[in-house]
Amino acid sequence: MDILNQLAESFFDWEAIGEVLPKMFAVGLPNTIVLAVVSGIIGTALGMLLALMGISRNAAARWVARIYTDILRGLPPVLTILVIGFGFGPIIRELTGSTSPYPMAIAALSLMSGAYIGEIFRSGIQSVDKGQLEATRALGFSYGSSMRLVVVPQGIRRVLPALVNQFIALIKESSLVFMLGLLASEREIFQIGKDAAANTGNLSPYVAAAIFYLALTIPLTHFVNWIDARMRSGRPEKKEPDEAAAVVGKGAQA
Amino acid sequence: MSEFASGTLTAKNIHLSFGSNHVLRGIDLHVEKGTTASVIGPSGSGKSTLLRVMNRLIEPDQGDILLDGRSVLKENPDELRRRIGMVFQQFNLFPHKTVAENISLALRKLRGMSKEEARDEALAQLDLVGLKHKADSRPANLSGGQQQRVAIARALAMKPEVMFFDEATSALDPELVKGVLALMTDLAKGGMTMVVVTHEMGFSRNVSDVVTFMDAGVVVESGPPEQLFTNPQTDRLQGFLSDVL
């Protein structure tokens, strides 16, 4: 029973969890959300650009997108965050005078998620039936307008579940920015938990952090399942028998 | 008597290759204003490709295309396609838009109509094909026959001078074919210039003014339907007709 007690004390010290909660709500949670949402938005814009370059008729644009995507998807996130944070941080500091690593954290997360989101968008756009582009062009739209008005919107719709999954990954990866040495007011869920664990010598604050992450990610996971199911079955609407078509002939003479 | 601003379409000596595959080998086709030309022939003979070359979805390697006597090859191909409506085998309606939006999109963006004008025009076109009550449905909730009628309305809304039909009834269940063919017959009788690639020999024989038989990228025989169907001159057409009739 000693072992069980010891485990309970290490992970479920309610006092330690209670102590860290105010800071989790006031500092950690908002920072995690800001990091994930801002880099999610920038990453989505970057991903759309990469996807359009990836399907472009211009070979140079395709190559740039390909190389960028291969590199950023191929590196461990922790390495990307360190290299961008410590490599470009000093340059930004010189230019702006700001010592906060926060913008670098957002930049690193955005650049990484952009590579993944770009691939998601590209596969979605390329999965749209070729007849859609043909029909739009046959109406007299240019290639660019056809893509913008008809093909790309359909491609995006199809990959919404994958996009939300990517956002979930971003919430989790945002925990890695602690390595850049954030200021006290900039710390996110993981680092708040880590600091408290170091101060108390108890692991319970990590459990608190875990609960915060799960409170964000589990609802999102179910949201993905919900849109996925809905896209599969479509909105229910009853088909009517094709009686109109069967008796027609009233077309143009009307 | 024509209710359409139809034009005369001529293709002259059209050649097209995909790599080493010589798909069209010098095609001539003349469709007089207000008449219907049907193009028949075995699969892979280049019929559908010919349609796509004539509205420049595919650029020909050689040859000329004339609309009302003027070559269109030097003009903007997007402008040309606004003058030629096209209906596809697979309908190709936009699944993420409502039926009315499928029609109003081009009216708004290409004809510069306001949202209200475009919707009114879309409803008017839907009324002509008997589907006004489906204006706010999604294409997926329509039967194949209804979808194809919407696709025809979408093309007609642009007030085209010529209409292309690319095997417009091939993907339909047999009981739905009749309605779409009836609509196409109405258009032909209304004076629309039409080029109809089809496997419906009844339509080709009864509705078209000229029938063109293509095989392996060339026009083998062309003439009035009675002549081609009752008195085919070539072995190839005789063979084809005995296979399909």
Interface residues (C-beta under 8 A of the other chain):
Chain A: D129 G131 Q132 E134 A135 T136 R137 A138 L139 G140 F141 S142 S145 L149 V150 P153 Q154 R157 G234 R235 E237 K238 K239 P241 D242 A244 A245 A246 V247 V248 G249 K250 G251 A252 Q253 A254
Chain B: E3 N55 L57 D78 E79 L80 R81 R82 I84 G85 M86 F88 Q90 N92 L93 F94 P95 H96 L105 A106 K109 L110 D127 L128 V129 G130 L131 S137 R138 A140 N141 L142 S143 G145 Q146 R149 A151 R154 A155 M158 E175 L176 K178 G179 V180 A182 L183 T185 D186 L187 K189 G190 M192
